Amino acid sequence: MKNADEFFMRQAMDEALAAEAIGEVPVGAVLAKDGHIIGRGHNRRETSNDPTTHAEMIAIRQAAAHIGHWRLLDCTLYVTLEPCVMCMGAIILARIPRLVFGCRDPRVGAVGSIYDFSQDPRFNHRVEVTEGILAEECSNHLSAFFQKLRAQKKAEKGKDSSSQ
């Protein structure tokens, strides 16, 4: 399973690169069923002006459309970053049985960092979680993106203050 997990996580990382190419936070997701990708997504919050267009949400919507049903049984969702509360809610509601993610999100992660919705007995569905697949690559990619963003903002601020 590890080789399959790495293969699909690399596909999710390709989605993260697509997000970065359009100026979005580089998070990518793919949803696989029977060894095939049935949904793909990358963050589009900035470009769509829609706070629900996280990578996971897009992949879930695409997969549901692909199979013609909202229950995504026998599927695995691969995402480069630990899902947030909204995305974990969608994962639970879609009955996705397995989640694989790259690195933790200590700011808003809902699979153990801030909350752990995956095993909460108050929900009618549990999610098997595998974390840390390509974690260092996922984490480094996000860190580099935010370092670059901060440097750009600092340079822009410097230009603004020098032109006054």
PyMOL commands that set and color helices and strands:
alter all, ss='L'
color gray80, all
select helices_A, chain A and resi 2-21+45-48+55-67+85-93+135-162
alter helices_A, ss='H'
color red, helices_A
select strands_A, chain A and resi 28-33+36-42+75-81+98-103+128-131
alter strands_A, ss='S'
color yellow, strands_A
deselect
rebuild
show_as cartoon
